[in-house]
Each structure stands twice: as C-alpha cells, then as structure tokens.
Amino acid sequence: MVNEVVHQDEGVPDGPSPARIALLAGAGIALLFGAGVVAGVTMAFVDGVVKSPGKAVLIAALGLALVIGSAIVLRKVVPHMLSGEVSPRTKRARTMVYLSGAIGGVIGIALQWSALGSDPRAVLTGPVPPMVAAAIIAVWLIAVPILSVRWWRNIDEHEALAYKDGALAGVFAYSAISPTWWVGWRGGFFPEPQEMLIYLAVVTVWGLVWMMRRYA
C-alpha cells in the first residue's frame, strides 16, 4: 500500500496538495492512536490488570503495526510537503502550519497518556493532571495565537480568501450543531453536549472548506 502511494505521488509536483494533506493528517492520527494503544496495553501489563494476555499482545501488535505503517507514510510524504519552489513568505507560512500540527500532536499525546488505564472516552471527558492541563492551556493561549498571526501575515490573497470561506462555513456549522445538540439534549433526544466534539466538528468543516477553496 505504501509503495502504491509513493508510486502515484511521483508524478505530482512537490508541495502541499489535497491528497498529501489528507494522507498526512490520516497518518498522524493513526500514529497517535497506535501509540496510545501500545502505551495503554503496556500500562495494563505493568498494573497487572490484563485478563487475557494473548488478546492483549495481539492488540499491542496491531497498535505497533499501525505506528510503524503510519511512520513510513509520514517519512515518504513529509519531504514532498516541504520541498518545491515557493516564495520565502510561503515557506514561512508552511512552517507555521507544521509547527501548529506538531503542537497539536504533543497535546494529543499528553491527553492520551493522562487517560491510560481508564475508559477510552476519558481522552475527551476524563480528568487531566493539573500540571498537564496548565501546560496545555499555556501552549494554547500563547504559542498557538503567535503561530496563527505569523501564518496569517505570510499567506497570499488566495489562501486568505479560502481561509475566510472556511471560517464562515465553520461558523455556520457551529450555529447548526451547538443549539441543535443542546436543545435535543434538554428534550431527551441526545446525550449531554460535548464541547470538544463540537469544536472538532467545526474545525473539520473549516479545514475541509479551506482546503477545497485553496486547492480546487
């Protein structure tokens, strides 16, 4: 599968493209998930709470395979994303995007580790150690805005317009999802609203529209 992806990628000019962005995002999520699975099984063995060792080893092996496979894909795709003839401003904008992605990955790993040994849903709803929470909040309120402003100052008009269209679509998505879920919960139709799930849905809509407008 990886060879097929790389082979198909050879005829595509270097630089970001919808396919590469989607592949990069998918591989990053797979890497994070696989690492969480391996770490969770390892901690379960350490704590002595494994009831079926054979099944646990199989799950850990699948998680490790996911980590290795996604790492191979990232190793093949990232050089194409970073290369290509672009202006210095575009290079700086790309750097801000990659740094933001790295920060997101670190935050995700921190949340995964804080939920080890508990219900998988604890990643979204479980308690977080105070120091981890404080570090995440500090990064989110300081580093992310700085990177966002620097990125905005280095993009061209076409990407700025695409970003604004994505933001508008995100606002529309939030206006539809949040009140509907809240009223539906009060009416007994839906479970209690989860702010992070709503945020992720809005960001997904924002990103998809941005990407479509940017590369279509």
C-alpha positions, -999 to +999 in steps of 0.1 A: +000+000+000+028+024+009+046+016-023+015+023-043+010+057-026+046+067-032+045+055-068+014+075-075+029+105-058+060+106-081+042+124-109+028+151-086+047+184-082+063+189-048+045+210-022+011+206-004-018+191-023-052+179-011-041+143-013-009+149+006-026+169+033-053+142+038-026+115+038-005+134+063-035+141+086-046+104+084-011+091+091-007+115+120-040+104+136-031+067+130+003+072+146-012+089+177-039+062+180-014+033+176+009+048+201-020+052+226-030+016+221+006+003+227+011+025+257-023+015+272-016-022+268+019-017+283+005+001+313-022-026+318+005-052+319+025-031+344-005-026+366-014-063+364-049-058+352-046-078+320-072-106+320-063-121+286-026-119+278-029-134+243-055-109+233-036-080+249-004-090+230-024-091+197-039-057+203-005-043+211+010-059+180-018-043+159-011-009+175+026-013+169+020-022+132-002+009+129+026+031+144+052+016+120+030+019+089+020+055+096+056+064+104+066+050+070+039+070+052+049+102+071+086+096+061+076+094+025+051+123+024+067+150+046+097+156+022+073+163-007+053+187+015+085+206+025+100+208-010+091+226-042+098+261-055+080+286-033+085+321-021+101+329+013+067+340+026+051+307+016+079+288+033+073+308+065+035+302+063+041+264+058+065+264+087+038+278+109+013+252+098+038+224+105+046+238+139+009+240+147+005+204+137+034+194+159+019+213+189-015+195+182+003+162+182+020+169+215-013+179+231-029+148+218-002+126+232-004+143+266-042+137+267-037+101+257-012+095+285-035+111+310-062+086+301-041+054+302-056+025+321-091+041+320-121+042+297-111+053+262-137+080+264-115+096+292-094+112+265-124+136+259-142+136+293-118+123+320-098+144+344-064+157+334-034+161+358-032+198+369+003+203+356-006+188+322-037+209+320-018+241+329+008+233+302-018+227+275-037+259+284-004+279+283+005+265+249-030+270+235-032+306+247+004+317+239+021+296+212-010+289+190-020+326+186+016+336+178+019+309+152-016+318+138-007+355+134+026+348+118+010+324+094-017+350+085+009+376+078+027+354+053-001+339+032-013+353-002-047+367-010-060+335-025-052+315+007-066+343+029-099+342+010-100+304+012-094+306+050-122+332+054-146+310+035-136+281+057-141+302+088-176+313+076-185+276+070-172+268+105-195+295+120-225+281+101-216+246+113-213+258+149-246+277+146-263+245+135-246+219+157-244+235+191-280+248+195-295+216+180-275+193+203-282+215+233-320+216+227-321+180+217-303+171+250-329+191+270-356+174+251-343+139+259-332+131+223-295+134+226-268+128+252-253+157+271-234+180+247-196+176+245-178+209+238-147+192+224-167+171+199-185+202+187-151+220+184-136+191+164-167+190+141-164+228+135-127+227+128-132+198+104-157+217+084-135+248+085-105+228+073-123+209+045-138+241+030-105+259+033-087+230+016-113+228-012-112+265-018-074+267-016-066+238-040-097+234-062 
